[in-house]
């Protein structure tokens, strides 16, 4: 198994389902990153953990990842949104379920 595969397996094992109330503290700290459904959450976490700036910048430019906004938080609160989440310190990466 390659190093990347090992990191992917590790991060995959650290994913969890969370609801908005469990993310509020992280949002308040400004560390919640939204990941679109088109991307694999764990693949993104691997790139973040490896500080793959080129790939991260591409996703940011394409709007496939972004920091959660106040409008997102309000919508998530209103809808009691559930997420698939993983920590790639210092970030908490989330996808809506």
Buried (B, 14 or more C-beta within 10 A) or exposed (E): EEEEEEBBEEBBEEBEEBEBEBBBEBBEEEBBBBBBEEBEBBBBBBBBBBEBEEBBEEBEEEEBBBEBEEEBBEEBEEEEBBBBBBBBEEBBBBBBE
